[in-house]
Amino acid sequence: MFRSLVTVSLMLSLSPAALGVRAGGDNSLLLSTTDVEKEVLSANNAMIAAANRLDVDALFACVEDGERSSIIQNGVLFNTVADAKSVVKRGLEGVSKIDRRIENPKVIVLAPDAALLVGEGSTIATLSDGRTIENRFAVSLVFVCRDGNWKLLHGHFSMPVRST
C-alpha cells in the first residue's frame, strides 16, 4: 500500500503540470503552468476585446473551427461554429455598444495543450435607441493550443436565473 502511494506521488510530481507543459506541438518551448495560464487569459482577453468592439469575425477567429468544437449558450447547444456565429451576429443587431467583463477568471491547466477557464462576469449592452441591458453570466471555456495559438474549443455561457 505504501509503495503504491509513493508511486502515485512520484507520478504526480513528474506530471506535465508539475514540471511545465509543452504547448503548441513539437516546435514550441516548454511552458510552465503559469505561462499557460497567461496565454489562456490573453486568448480570452482577445475574445472579450473583439466582443466589446462588436467584431464577430475577430471573436470567432479565436474559436477552433472543427467538428469537435461546440458552444452552449443558456441551454442551447450549437454543434457548429457557424451556427453559433450566426446567432451571435443576429443577437448584435440593434446593439451599438457592449462592455463585457470577466471578473477573477480561474485557469486550470488540463494537459500540455488544453486548459479550462471558469469565471463570472457582466455585460452591459447599449442598444441603438439608447436603452441599456445589464446581465450577469457564468462561463466555462476550454482552450486548446494549435500551432502555438490558444483557441476556444468549447464554450459554455449561462445567465443565472434571477430570483423574484
C-alpha positions as YAML, in Angstrom:
chain: A
units: angstrom
residues:
- id: 1
  name: MET
  ca: [0.00, 0.00, 0.00]
- id: 2
  name: PHE
  ca: [2.75, 2.44, 0.99]
- id: 3
  name: ARG
  ca: [4.67, 1.59, -2.20]
- id: 4
  name: SER
  ca: [1.56, 2.38, -4.28]
- id: 5
  name: LEU
  ca: [1.18, 5.74, -2.59]
- id: 6
  name: VAL
  ca: [4.85, 6.55, -3.20]
- id: 7
  name: THR
  ca: [4.48, 5.56, -6.87]
- id: 8
  name: VAL
  ca: [1.39, 7.72, -7.30]
- id: 9
  name: SER
  ca: [3.12, 10.62, -5.53]
- id: 10
  name: LEU
  ca: [6.14, 10.32, -7.83]
- id: 11
  name: MET
  ca: [3.92, 10.14, -10.91]
- id: 12
  name: LEU
  ca: [2.05, 13.27, -9.86]
- id: 13
  name: SER
  ca: [5.25, 15.13, -9.08]
- id: 14
  name: LEU
  ca: [6.53, 14.28, -12.58]
- id: 15
  name: SER
  ca: [3.29, 15.26, -14.31]
- id: 16
  name: PRO
  ca: [3.30, 17.94, -17.02]
- id: 17
  name: ALA
  ca: [1.55, 20.34, -14.64]
- id: 18
  name: ALA
  ca: [4.29, 19.95, -12.05]
- id: 19
  name: LEU
  ca: [7.22, 20.15, -14.47]
- id: 20
  name: GLY
  ca: [5.84, 22.53, -17.05]
- id: 21
  name: VAL
  ca: [3.87, 21.72, -20.17]
- id: 22
  name: ARG
  ca: [4.66, 21.72, -23.85]
- id: 23
  name: ALA
  ca: [2.24, 23.92, -25.75]
- id: 24
  name: GLY
  ca: [1.68, 24.00, -29.46]
- id: 25
  name: GLY
  ca: [3.32, 20.78, -30.55]
- id: 26
  name: ASP
  ca: [6.95, 19.84, -31.12]
- id: 27
  name: ASN
  ca: [8.14, 23.26, -32.25]
- id: 28
  name: SER
  ca: [7.10, 25.17, -29.09]
- id: 29
  name: LEU
  ca: [9.02, 25.96, -25.97]
- id: 30
  name: LEU
  ca: [8.39, 24.25, -22.67]
- id: 31
  name: LEU
  ca: [5.89, 26.37, -20.74]
- id: 32
  name: SER
  ca: [5.14, 26.40, -17.04]
- id: 33
  name: THR
  ca: [1.57, 26.23, -15.84]
- id: 34
  name: THR
  ca: [1.87, 29.95, -15.05]
- id: 35
  name: ASP
  ca: [2.85, 30.59, -18.67]
- id: 36
  name: VAL
  ca: [-0.12, 28.56, -19.91]
- id: 37
  name: GLU
  ca: [-2.43, 30.48, -17.58]
- id: 38
  name: LYS
  ca: [-1.10, 33.77, -19.01]
- id: 39
  name: GLU
  ca: [-1.52, 32.55, -22.60]
- id: 40
  name: VAL
  ca: [-5.10, 31.40, -21.97]
- id: 41
  name: LEU
  ca: [-6.00, 34.66, -20.22]
- id: 42
  name: SER
  ca: [-4.51, 36.55, -23.17]
- id: 43
  name: ALA
  ca: [-6.59, 34.50, -25.65]
- id: 44
  name: ASN
  ca: [-9.70, 35.11, -23.57]
- id: 45
  name: ASN
  ca: [-8.93, 38.83, -23.36]
- id: 46
  name: ALA
  ca: [-8.66, 38.93, -27.17]
- id: 47
  name: MET
  ca: [-12.12, 37.37, -27.40]
- id: 48
  name: ILE
  ca: [-13.57, 39.86, -24.92]
- id: 49
  name: ALA
  ca: [-11.96, 42.77, -26.77]
- id: 50
  name: ALA
  ca: [-13.43, 41.56, -30.08]
- id: 51
  name: ALA
  ca: [-16.87, 41.19, -28.48]
- id: 52
  name: ASN
  ca: [-16.60, 44.69, -27.00]
- id: 53
  name: ARG
  ca: [-15.76, 46.05, -30.47]
- id: 54
  name: LEU
  ca: [-18.81, 44.17, -31.84]
- id: 55
  name: ASP
  ca: [-16.39, 42.40, -34.20]
- id: 56
  name: VAL
  ca: [-17.99, 38.99, -34.66]
- id: 57
  name: ASP
  ca: [-15.39, 37.87, -37.22]
- id: 58
  name: ALA
  ca: [-12.49, 38.64, -34.86]
- id: 59
  name: LEU
  ca: [-14.37, 36.99, -31.99]
- id: 60
  name: PHE
  ca: [-14.86, 33.77, -33.92]
- id: 61
  name: ALA
  ca: [-11.29, 33.85, -35.25]
- id: 62
  name: CYS
  ca: [-10.43, 32.94, -31.64]
- id: 63
  name: VAL
  ca: [-12.55, 29.78, -31.86]
- id: 64
  name: GLU
  ca: [-11.23, 26.43, -33.06]
- id: 65
  name: ASP
  ca: [-13.43, 25.72, -36.06]
- id: 66
  name: GLY
  ca: [-13.78, 21.97, -36.32]
- id: 67
  name: GLU
  ca: [-16.22, 19.16, -35.86]
- id: 68
  name: ARG
  ca: [-15.15, 18.78, -32.22]
- id: 69
  name: SER
  ca: [-15.92, 22.42, -31.35]
- id: 70
  name: SER
  ca: [-19.13, 23.32, -29.57]
- id: 71
  name: ILE
  ca: [-20.75, 26.24, -27.85]
- id: 72
  name: ILE
  ca: [-23.60, 26.19, -25.34]
- id: 73
  name: GLN
  ca: [-25.47, 29.37, -24.56]
- id: 74
  name: ASN
  ca: [-28.26, 29.37, -21.98]
- id: 75
  name: GLY
  ca: [-29.14, 25.73, -22.55]
- id: 76
  name: VAL
  ca: [-28.87, 25.79, -26.36]
- id: 77
  name: LEU
  ca: [-26.16, 23.63, -27.91]
- id: 78
  name: PHE
  ca: [-24.63, 24.86, -31.16]
- id: 79
  name: ASN
  ca: [-22.89, 21.94, -32.83]
- id: 80
  name: THR
  ca: [-21.07, 24.09, -35.35]
- id: 81
  name: VAL
  ca: [-19.13, 27.29, -35.00]
- id: 82
  name: ALA
  ca: [-21.03, 28.69, -38.00]
- id: 83
  name: ASP
  ca: [-24.36, 28.19, -36.19]
- id: 84
  name: ALA
  ca: [-23.08, 29.97, -33.07]
- id: 85
  name: LYS
  ca: [-21.59, 32.79, -35.14]
- id: 86
  name: SER
  ca: [-24.88, 33.30, -36.96]
- id: 87
  name: VAL
  ca: [-26.81, 33.55, -33.68]
- id: 88
  name: VAL
  ca: [-24.28, 35.98, -32.22]
- id: 89
  name: LYS
  ca: [-24.49, 38.18, -35.34]
- id: 90
  name: ARG
  ca: [-28.30, 38.26, -35.10]
- id: 91
  name: GLY
  ca: [-28.11, 38.98, -31.38]
- id: 92
  name: LEU
  ca: [-25.94, 42.03, -32.00]
- id: 93
  name: GLU
  ca: [-28.39, 43.62, -34.43]
- id: 94
  name: GLY
  ca: [-29.56, 46.85, -32.85]
- id: 95
  name: VAL
  ca: [-26.66, 46.92, -30.37]
- id: 96
  name: SER
  ca: [-24.42, 49.97, -30.55]
- id: 97
  name: LYS
  ca: [-22.02, 49.20, -27.68]
- id: 98
  name: ILE
  ca: [-21.05, 46.34, -25.38]
- id: 99
  name: ASP
  ca: [-18.98, 46.29, -22.24]
- id: 100
  name: ARG
  ca: [-18.28, 42.65, -21.31]
- id: 101
  name: ARG
  ca: [-16.02, 41.74, -18.40]
- id: 102
  name: ILE
  ca: [-14.99, 38.56, -16.65]
- id: 103
  name: GLU
  ca: [-14.09, 39.03, -13.01]
- id: 104
  name: ASN
  ca: [-11.38, 36.91, -11.41]
- id: 105
  name: PRO
  ca: [-11.13, 34.22, -14.09]
- id: 106
  name: LYS
  ca: [-9.56, 30.97, -12.95]
- id: 107
  name: VAL
  ca: [-7.43, 28.93, -15.38]
- id: 108
  name: ILE
  ca: [-6.92, 25.24, -14.74]
- id: 109
  name: VAL
  ca: [-4.29, 23.54, -16.91]
- id: 110
  name: LEU
  ca: [-5.73, 20.20, -18.05]
- id: 111
  name: ALA
  ca: [-2.99, 18.95, -20.38]
- id: 112
  name: PRO
  ca: [0.04, 20.33, -22.20]
- id: 113
  name: ASP
  ca: [-2.23, 21.83, -24.85]
- id: 114
  name: ALA
  ca: [-5.55, 22.26, -23.04]
- id: 115
  name: ALA
  ca: [-6.85, 24.47, -20.25]
- id: 116
  name: LEU
  ca: [-10.17, 25.33, -18.64]
- id: 117
  name: LEU
  ca: [-11.11, 28.91, -17.82]
- id: 118
  name: VAL
  ca: [-14.03, 29.47, -15.45]
- id: 119
  name: GLY
  ca: [-15.45, 32.71, -14.19]
- id: 120
  name: GLU
  ca: [-18.32, 35.07, -13.70]
- id: 121
  name: GLY
  ca: [-18.84, 38.37, -15.37]
- id: 122
  name: SER
  ca: [-21.15, 41.08, -16.55]
- id: 123
  name: THR
  ca: [-22.32, 42.53, -19.82]
- id: 124
  name: ILE
  ca: [-23.76, 45.99, -20.35]
- id: 125
  name: ALA
  ca: [-25.24, 46.34, -23.82]
- id: 126
  name: THR
  ca: [-26.31, 49.71, -25.16]
- id: 127
  name: LEU
  ca: [-29.00, 49.45, -27.81]
- id: 128
  name: SER
  ca: [-29.23, 51.72, -30.83]
- id: 129
  name: ASP
  ca: [-32.14, 53.57, -29.21]
- id: 130
  name: GLY
  ca: [-30.08, 54.32, -26.08]
- id: 131
  name: ARG
  ca: [-31.58, 51.73, -23.74]
- id: 132
  name: THR
  ca: [-29.17, 49.56, -21.78]
- id: 133
  name: ILE
  ca: [-29.41, 45.94, -20.77]
- id: 134
  name: GLU
  ca: [-27.26, 44.57, -17.94]
- id: 135
  name: ASN
  ca: [-26.71, 40.86, -17.33]
- id: 136
  name: ARG
  ca: [-24.54, 38.70, -15.14]
- id: 137
  name: PHE
  ca: [-23.17, 35.48, -16.61]
- id: 138
  name: ALA
  ca: [-21.02, 32.47, -15.82]
- id: 139
  name: VAL
  ca: [-18.64, 30.80, -18.24]
- id: 140
  name: SER
  ca: [-16.62, 27.64, -18.57]
- id: 141
  name: LEU
  ca: [-14.29, 27.73, -21.55]
- id: 142
  name: VAL
  ca: [-11.97, 25.00, -22.80]
- id: 143
  name: PHE
  ca: [-8.98, 26.35, -24.71]
- id: 144
  name: VAL
  ca: [-6.61, 24.27, -26.81]
- id: 145
  name: CYS
  ca: [-3.26, 25.18, -28.27]
- id: 146
  name: ARG
  ca: [-2.91, 24.55, -32.01]
- id: 147
  name: ASP
  ca: [0.26, 25.56, -33.83]
- id: 148
  name: GLY
  ca: [1.21, 27.84, -30.95]
- id: 149
  name: ASN
  ca: [-2.17, 29.62, -30.79]
- id: 150
  name: TRP
  ca: [-4.65, 29.17, -27.96]
- id: 151
  name: LYS
  ca: [-8.22, 28.94, -29.24]
- id: 152
  name: LEU
  ca: [-11.60, 28.18, -27.76]
- id: 153
  name: LEU
  ca: [-12.64, 24.57, -28.34]
- id: 154
  name: HIS
  ca: [-15.74, 24.58, -26.15]
- id: 155
  name: GLY
  ca: [-17.61, 27.41, -24.51]
- id: 156
  name: HIS
  ca: [-20.48, 27.25, -22.06]
- id: 157
  name: PHE
  ca: [-22.15, 30.57, -21.26]
- id: 158
  name: SER
  ca: [-25.14, 30.98, -18.99]
- id: 159
  name: MET
  ca: [-27.03, 33.74, -17.28]
- id: 160
  name: PRO
  ca: [-28.23, 32.91, -13.79]
- id: 161
  name: VAL
  ca: [-31.96, 32.85, -13.25]
- id: 162
  name: ARG
  ca: [-33.00, 35.94, -11.34]
- id: 163
  name: SER
  ca: [-34.76, 35.25, -8.07]
- id: 164
  name: THR
  ca: [-38.05, 37.03, -7.51]
...
